[in-house]
Amino acid sequence: MTIQNKTMLITYSDSLGNNLKDLYENLEEHFGDAIGGVHLLPFFPSTGDRGFAPVDYDEVDPAFGDWEDVKRLGGKYYLMFDFMINHISRQSKYYKDYQEKHEASEFKDLFLNWDKF
């Protein structure tokens, strides 16, 4: 999708309905061509902070839909997502692996070690 000189909507997946399907339908019904892009605030499974404590960046929170719903939005609108490199849930597979394996973890570079800081 080409970036256009149109409004970019910044929204949570459930702000204009209950999920990504509702979001798409509401954009179609109420906004027409006024919106060119959609900045989806965190839609990954999360343990808190309104999505800003993601557990897994590979999944869409099932409460919001799935990757097909994201692709559908991307078929009509240019998309932007938050990749919170400085936010992650301590319940994530990345942190649990680091907590267990420390410097042997394949994800060690995602975390600051206080002793080295």
N, CA, C and O atoms as a DFTB+ gen file, in Angstrom:
468 C
 N C O
     1  1       0.852      -1.171       0.000
     2  2       0.000       0.000       0.000
     3  2       0.897       1.232       0.000
     4  3       1.848       1.311       0.777
     5  1       0.601       2.170      -0.851
     6  2       1.357       3.415      -0.944
     7  2       0.855       4.413       0.094
     8  3      -0.349       4.558       0.304
     9  1       1.790       5.094       0.736
    10  2       1.404       6.137       1.682
    11  2       0.790       7.291       0.898
    12  3       1.337       7.730      -0.113
    13  1      -0.341       7.769       1.374
    14  2      -1.067       8.828       0.698
    15  2      -1.161      10.046       1.605
    16  3      -1.001       9.937       2.820
    17  1      -1.420      11.194       1.016
    18  2      -1.594      12.415       1.786
    19  2      -3.030      12.463       2.315
    20  3      -3.852      13.273       1.885
    21  1      -3.296      11.563       3.265
    22  2      -4.606      11.469       3.894
    23  2      -4.404      11.288       5.388
    24  3      -3.292      11.046       5.856
    25  1      -5.462      11.405       6.106
    26  2      -5.435      11.248       7.552
    27  2      -5.012       9.848       7.946
    28  3      -5.429       8.862       7.337
    29  1      -4.161       9.770       8.992
    30  2      -3.828       8.481       9.579
    31  2      -4.565       8.378      10.900
    32  3      -4.396       9.221      11.781
    33  1      -5.369       7.364      11.037
    34  2      -6.116       7.111      12.254
    35  2      -5.220       6.341      13.226
    36  3      -4.646       5.314      12.864
    37  1      -5.102       6.835      14.450
    38  2      -4.383       6.121      15.503
    39  2      -5.447       5.535      16.425
    40  3      -6.254       6.266      17.000
    41  1      -5.441       4.198      16.562
    42  2      -6.518       3.566      17.313
    43  2      -6.090       2.230      17.909
    44  3      -5.195       1.561      17.394
    45  1      -6.736       1.862      18.986
    46  2      -6.642       0.494      19.489
    47  2      -7.563      -0.376      18.650
    48  3      -8.491       0.122      18.011
    49  1      -7.305      -1.661      18.655
    50  2      -8.097      -2.591      17.844
    51  2      -9.561      -2.645      18.257
    52  3     -10.417      -3.041      17.466
    53  1      -9.849      -2.250      19.485
    54  2     -11.227      -2.322      19.968
    55  2     -11.831      -0.949      20.266
    56  3     -12.820      -0.858      20.993
    57  1     -11.254       0.112      19.718
    58  2     -11.790       1.451      19.977
    59  2     -12.986       1.803      19.090
    60  3     -13.870       2.550      19.510
    61  1     -13.017       1.281      17.890
    62  2     -14.135       1.543      16.970
    63  2     -14.883       0.232      16.714
    64  3     -15.083      -0.177      15.571
    65  1     -15.279      -0.397      17.784
    66  2     -15.916      -1.709      17.726
    67  2     -15.223      -2.624      18.718
    68  3     -14.463      -2.175      19.576
    69  1     -15.495      -3.900      18.589
    70  2     -14.937      -4.866      19.539
    71  2     -13.615      -5.471      19.103
    72  3     -12.887      -6.030      19.923
    73  1     -13.296      -5.367      17.816
    74  2     -12.119      -6.070      17.299
    75  2     -11.723      -5.489      15.935
    76  3     -12.278      -4.481      15.497
    77  1     -10.770      -6.129      15.278
    78  2     -10.272      -5.642      13.987
    79  2     -11.316      -5.743      12.876
    80  3     -11.340      -4.905      11.975
    81  1     -12.163      -6.740      12.930
    82  2     -13.248      -6.843      11.934
    83  2     -14.184      -5.640      12.053
    84  3     -14.538      -5.009      11.057
    85  1     -14.574      -5.339      13.287
    86  2     -15.443      -4.177      13.514
    87  2     -14.761      -2.887      13.086
    88  3     -15.389      -2.010      12.494
    89  1     -13.481      -2.775      13.387
    90  2     -12.725      -1.581      12.988
    91  2     -12.799      -1.398      11.480
    92  3     -13.111      -0.308      11.000
    93  1     -12.516      -2.451      10.736
    94  2     -12.555      -2.382       9.274
    95  2     -13.950      -1.968       8.790
    96  3     -14.085      -1.081       7.946
    97  1     -14.964      -2.606       9.322
    98  2     -16.336      -2.304       8.892
    99  2     -16.729      -0.868       9.226
   100  3     -17.388      -0.207       8.424
   101  1     -16.338      -0.383      10.390
   102  2     -16.648       1.003      10.759
   103  2     -15.905       2.003       9.878
   104  3     -16.460       3.038       9.511
   105  1     -14.672       1.704       9.540
   106  2     -13.942       2.584       8.617
   107  2     -14.634       2.636       7.270
   108  3     -14.799       3.706       6.685
   109  1     -15.034       1.480       6.785
   110  2     -15.712       1.415       5.486
   111  2     -17.034       2.185       5.508
   112  3     -17.339       2.940       4.585
   113  1     -17.807       1.986       6.566
   114  2     -19.146       2.569       6.633
   115  2     -19.144       4.058       6.946
   116  3     -19.956       4.805       6.401
   117  1     -18.242       4.498       7.818
   118  2     -18.341       5.866       8.325
   119  2     -17.252       6.828       7.847
   120  3     -17.414       8.042       7.965
   121  1     -16.153       6.310       7.315
   122  2     -15.041       7.193       6.975
   123  2     -14.734       7.257       5.490
   124  3     -14.056       8.183       5.046
   125  1     -15.212       6.303       4.717
   126  2     -14.978       6.307       3.282
   127  2     -13.509       6.419       2.942
   128  3     -12.685       5.670       3.468
   129  1     -13.176       7.351       2.062
   130  2     -11.787       7.515       1.623
   131  2     -11.035       8.577       2.428
   132  3      -9.922       8.952       2.059
   133  1     -11.627       9.065       3.522
   134  2     -10.972      10.104       4.311
   135  2      -9.740       9.591       5.045
   136  3      -8.829      10.363       5.340
   137  1      -9.705       8.298       5.340
   138  2      -8.584       7.695       6.054
   139  2      -7.672       7.004       5.039
   140  3      -8.123       6.202       4.221
   141  1      -6.391       7.330       5.112
   142  2      -5.432       6.669       4.228
   143  2      -4.646       5.591       4.945
   144  3      -4.252       4.591       4.345
   145  1      -4.417       5.804       6.254
   146  2      -3.617       4.857       7.016
   147  2      -4.192       4.618       8.393
   148  3      -4.970       5.416       8.916
   149  1      -3.792       3.508       8.961
   150  2      -4.231       3.141      10.301
   151  2      -3.008       2.768      11.124
   152  3      -2.260       1.853      10.778
   153  1      -2.822       3.492      12.214
   154  2      -1.783       3.163      13.189
   155  2      -2.468       2.348      14.269
   156  3      -3.194       2.884      15.106
   157  1      -2.225       1.034      14.241
   158  2      -2.823       0.146      15.239
   159  2      -1.954       0.131      16.481
   160  3      -0.798      -0.290      16.438
   161  1      -2.513       0.591      17.580
   162  2      -1.807       0.497      18.846
   163  2      -1.721      -0.985      19.218
   164  3      -2.427      -1.797      18.620
   165  1      -0.892      -1.358      20.170
   166  2      -0.561      -2.776      20.371
   167  2      -1.750      -3.732      20.316
   168  3      -2.734      -3.585      21.040
   169  1      -1.619      -4.703      19.438
   170  2      -2.665      -5.707      19.245
   171  2      -2.151      -7.112      19.546
   172  3      -2.826      -8.100      19.257
   173  1      -0.963      -7.198      20.124
   174  2      -0.374      -8.486      20.470
   175  2      -0.928      -8.961      21.816
   176  3      -1.394      -8.141      22.607
   177  1      -0.886     -10.264      22.090
   178  2      -1.259     -10.718      23.434
   179  2      -0.387     -10.000      24.458
   180  3       0.815      -9.834      24.249
   181  1      -0.987      -9.577      25.558
   182  2      -0.288      -8.742      26.515
   183  2      -0.760      -9.058      27.930
   184  3      -1.873      -9.544      28.135
   185  1       0.097      -8.775      28.892
   186  2      -0.284      -8.991      30.291
   187  2      -0.695      -7.692      30.969
   188  3      -0.972      -7.696      32.169
   189  1      -0.743      -6.603      30.253
   190  2      -1.192      -5.364      30.873
   191  2      -0.795      -4.133      30.111
   192  3      -0.318      -4.203      28.978
   193  1      -1.001      -2.993      30.754
   194  2      -0.618      -1.684      30.225
   195  2      -1.248      -1.411      28.861
   196  3      -0.618      -0.832      27.976
   197  1      -2.503      -1.840      28.707
   198  2      -3.286      -1.621      27.468
   199  2      -2.545      -2.109      26.216
   200  3      -2.606      -1.487      25.156
   201  1      -1.844      -3.238      26.371
   202  2      -1.152      -3.836      25.239
   203  2       0.326      -3.541      25.188
   204  3       1.045      -4.135      24.384
   205  1       0.796      -2.641      26.024
   206  2       2.199      -2.254      25.982
   207  2       3.095      -3.155      26.828
   208  3       4.226      -2.783      27.142
   209  1       2.603      -4.331      27.199
   210  2       3.414      -5.354      27.857
   211  2       3.215      -6.654      27.073
   212  3       2.650      -7.617      27.591
   213  1       3.689      -6.672      25.809
   214  2       3.412      -7.812      24.932
   215  2       4.070      -9.105      25.415
   216  3       5.169      -9.109      25.969
   217  1       3.356     -10.185      25.182
   218  2       3.866     -11.512      25.499
   219  2       4.531     -12.115      24.263
   220  3       5.533     -12.822      24.371
   221  1       3.968     -11.830      23.090
   222  2       4.469     -12.443      21.861
   223  2       4.169     -11.532      20.676
   224  3       3.019     -11.162      20.435
   225  1       5.215     -11.180      19.945
   226  2       5.049     -10.320      18.764
   227  2       4.635     -11.108      17.521
   228  3       4.383     -10.519      16.470
   229  1       4.565     -12.423      17.635
   230  2       4.212     -13.255      16.483
   231  2       2.712     -13.501      16.360
   232  3       2.251     -14.059      15.364
   233  1       1.948     -13.087      17.374
   234  2       0.519     -13.382      17.400
   235  2      -0.313     -12.106      17.525
   236  3       0.150     -11.084      18.032
   237  1      -1.527     -12.198      17.057
   238  2      -2.534     -11.165      17.296
   239  2      -3.362     -11.665      18.479
   240  3      -3.730     -12.838      18.532
   241  1      -3.649     -10.783      19.415
   242  2      -4.489     -11.179      20.544
   243  2      -5.811     -11.700      19.977
   244  3      -6.490     -10.982      19.243
   245  1      -6.184     -12.942      20.308
   246  2      -7.422     -13.513      19.756
   247  2      -8.668     -12.674      20.029
   248  3      -9.642     -12.758      19.280
   249  1      -8.652     -11.869      21.087
   250  2      -9.803     -10.993      21.360
   251  2      -9.987      -9.969      20.244
   252  3     -11.092      -9.466      20.040
   253  1      -8.902      -9.658      19.515
   254  2      -8.960      -8.673      18.438
   255  2      -9.110      -9.301      17.059
   256  3      -9.532      -8.624      16.121
   257  1      -8.777     -10.569      16.918
   258  2      -8.845     -11.232      15.617
   259  2      -7.593     -12.025      15.343
   260  3      -7.044     -12.679      16.229
   261  1      -7.146     -11.960      14.094
   262  2      -5.955     -12.713      13.708
   263  2      -5.208     -11.957      12.599
   264  3      -5.591     -10.852      12.216
   265  1      -4.136     -12.579      12.094
   266  2      -3.324     -11.908      11.072
   267  2      -4.119     -11.646       9.789
   268  3      -3.817     -10.698       9.065
   269  1      -5.115     -12.459       9.502
   270  2      -5.947     -12.217       8.314
   271  2      -6.698     -10.890       8.448
   272  3      -6.881     -10.173       7.464
   273  1      -7.128     -10.572       9.659
   274  2      -7.804      -9.289       9.886
   275  2      -6.844      -8.124       9.675
   276  3      -7.226      -7.093       9.121
   277  1      -5.604      -8.287      10.113
   278  2      -4.592      -7.247       9.899
   279  2      -4.311      -7.104       8.404
   280  3      -4.214      -5.988       7.894
   281  1      -4.182      -8.227       7.705
   282  2      -3.937      -8.193       6.252
   283  2      -5.093      -7.515       5.516
   284  3      -4.874      -6.769       4.561
   285  1      -6.311      -7.774       5.958
   286  2      -7.481      -7.141       5.323
   287  2      -7.395      -5.627       5.453
   288  3      -7.634      -4.908       4.483
   289  1      -7.057      -5.138       6.642
   290  2      -6.874      -3.694       6.823
   291  2      -5.768      -3.179       5.910
   292  3      -5.903      -2.124       5.291
   293  1      -4.669      -3.936       5.832
   294  2      -3.536      -3.535       5.006
   295  2      -3.822      -3.557       3.518
   296  3      -3.089      -2.954       2.735
   297  1      -4.873      -4.242       3.122
   298  2      -5.263      -4.257       1.718
   299  2      -5.843      -2.934       1.267
   300  3      -5.822      -2.615       0.078
   301  1      -6.358      -2.165       2.206
   302  2      -6.971      -0.883       1.857
   303  2      -6.218       0.315       2.443
   304  3      -6.202       1.387       1.838
   305  1      -5.597       0.144       3.604
   306  2      -4.948       1.248       4.314
   307  2      -3.467       0.931       4.523
   308  3      -3.097      -0.228       4.707
   309  1      -2.628       1.956       4.494
   310  2      -1.250       1.712       4.905
   311  2      -1.261       1.602       6.423
   312  3      -1.993       2.323       7.101
   313  1      -0.451       0.702       6.947
   314  2      -0.495       0.386       8.367
   315  2       0.786       0.773       9.084
   316  3       1.876       0.766       8.512
   317  1       0.620       1.107      10.349
   318  2       1.751       1.362      11.239
   319  2       1.456       0.617      12.540
   320  3       0.318       0.582      13.009
   321  1       2.509       0.019      13.112
   322  2       2.376      -0.712      14.377
   323  2       3.425      -0.229      15.353
   324  3       4.451       0.325      14.961
   325  1       3.158      -0.445      16.628
   326  2       4.141      -0.182      17.664
   327  2       4.941      -1.456      17.914
   328  3       4.376      -2.520      18.168
   329  1       6.247      -1.333      17.841
   330  2       7.141      -2.420      18.237
   331  2       7.875      -1.886      19.454
   332  3       8.869      -1.170      19.338
   333  1       7.371      -2.244      20.609
   334  2       7.857      -1.665      21.852
   335  2       9.127      -2.362      22.306
   336  3       9.090      -3.258      23.149
   337  1      10.227      -1.952      21.753
   338  2      11.487      -2.606      22.072
   339  2      11.861      -2.421      23.540
   340  3      12.632      -3.208      24.090
   341  1      11.323      -1.392      24.169
   342  2      11.619      -1.156      25.576
   343  2      10.476      -1.602      26.490
   344  3      10.474      -1.264      27.674
   345  1       9.513      -2.346      25.969
   346  2       8.399      -2.870      26.756
   347  2       8.205      -4.330      26.391
   348  3       8.097      -4.668      25.212
   349  1       8.161      -5.186      27.381
   350  2       7.820      -6.588      27.130
   351  2       7.341      -7.195      28.431
   352  3       7.791      -6.804      29.508
   353  1       6.459      -8.119      28.340
   354  2       5.925      -8.771      29.524
   355  2       6.945      -9.737      30.118
   356  3       7.682     -10.411      29.398
   357  1       6.970      -9.785      31.437
   358  2       7.845     -10.772      32.070
   359  2       7.290     -12.178      31.871
   360  3       7.956     -13.160      32.200
   361  1       6.069     -12.280      31.333
   362  2       5.480     -13.573      30.996
   363  2       5.799     -13.995      29.557
   364  3       5.382     -15.069      29.123
   365  1       6.530     -13.164      28.819
   366  2       6.860     -13.490      27.429
   367  2       7.859     -14.634      27.369
   368  3       8.631     -14.861      28.300
   369  1       7.824     -15.349      26.248
   370  2       8.780     -16.448      26.062
   371  2      10.208     -15.921      26.031
   372  3      11.141     -16.627      26.413
   373  1      10.382     -14.682      25.577
   374  2      11.717     -14.099      25.484
   375  2      12.319     -13.891      26.877
   376  3      13.458     -14.274      27.141
   377  1      11.522     -13.272      27.763
   378  2      12.029     -12.996      29.107
   379  2      12.161     -14.277      29.924
   380  3      13.130     -14.435      30.668
   381  1      11.205     -15.191      29.798
   382  2      11.295     -16.450      30.543
   383  2      12.555     -17.220      30.148
   384  3      13.225     -17.803      31.001
   385  1      12.875     -17.218      28.854
   386  2      14.090     -17.890      28.393
   387  2      15.331     -17.211      28.966
   388  3      16.259     -17.882      29.417
   389  1      15.345     -15.899      28.946
   390  2      16.484     -15.154      29.489
   391  2      16.604     -15.376      30.994
   392  3      17.707     -15.537      31.516
   393  1      15.487     -15.385      31.677
   394  2      15.493     -15.590      33.122
   395  2      16.055     -16.971      33.478
   396  3      16.752     -17.129      34.481
   397  1      15.743     -17.958      32.648
   398  2      16.215     -19.319      32.900
   399  2      17.680     -19.514      32.497
   400  3      18.451     -20.132      33.231
   401  1      18.059     -18.984      31.327
   402  2      19.380     -19.286      30.762
   403  2      20.398     -18.154      30.890
   404  3      21.584     -18.355      30.632
   405  1      19.951     -16.995      31.276
   406  2      20.819     -15.810      31.433
   407  2      21.631     -15.568      30.153
   408  3      21.048     -15.425      29.078
   409  1      22.928     -15.522      30.248
   410  2      23.787     -15.183      29.097
   411  2      23.757     -16.244      27.996
   412  3      24.206     -15.978      26.881
   413  1      23.242     -17.426      28.281
   414  2      23.140     -18.480      27.262
   415  2      21.847     -18.363      26.451
   416  3      21.654     -19.090      25.477
   417  1      20.974     -17.458      26.850
   418  2      19.701     -17.284      26.147
   419  2      19.920     -16.658      24.780
   420  3      20.726     -15.739      24.633
   421  1      19.211     -17.150      23.791
   422  2      19.288     -16.551      22.459
   423  2      18.681     -15.155      22.441
   424  3      18.884     -14.403      21.488
   425  1      17.933     -14.799      23.493
   426  2      17.281     -13.492      23.579
   427  2      18.013     -12.535      24.515
   428  3      17.480     -11.476      24.844
   429  1      19.208     -12.880      24.944
   430  2      19.935     -12.074      25.935
   431  2      20.133     -10.632      25.493
   432  3      20.163      -9.733      26.333
   433  1      20.268     -10.392      24.198
   434  2      20.501      -9.033      23.719
   435  2      19.258      -8.146      23.779
   436  3      19.339      -6.944      23.526
   437  1      18.118      -8.732      24.111
   438  2      16.892      -7.949      24.264
   439  2      16.815      -7.283      25.633
   440  3      15.959      -6.427      25.858
   441  1      17.702      -7.670      26.547
   442  2      17.591      -7.220      27.932
   443  2      18.882      -6.588      28.412
   444  3      19.977      -6.986      28.015
   445  1      18.732      -5.602      29.268
   446  2      19.887      -4.963      29.908
   447  2      20.177      -5.706      31.203
   448  3      19.292      -5.887      32.039
   449  1      21.399      -6.124      31.358
   450  2      21.828      -6.770      32.588
   451  2      22.307      -5.685      33.530
   452  3      23.263      -4.971      33.224
   453  1      21.656      -5.554      34.668
   454  2      21.977      -4.489      35.601
   455  2      23.458      -4.502      35.977
   456  3      24.067      -3.442      36.116
   457  1      24.032      -5.671      36.140
   458  2      25.443      -5.766      36.526
   459  2      26.362      -5.202      35.453
   460  3      27.436      -4.693      35.771
   461  1      25.965      -5.281      34.202
   462  2      26.780      -4.747      33.095
   463  2      26.466      -3.286      32.809
   464  3      27.257      -2.575      32.188
   465  1      25.304      -2.851      33.269
   466  2      24.856      -1.491      33.014
   467  2      25.604      -0.538      33.917
   468  3      25.376       0.671      33.864
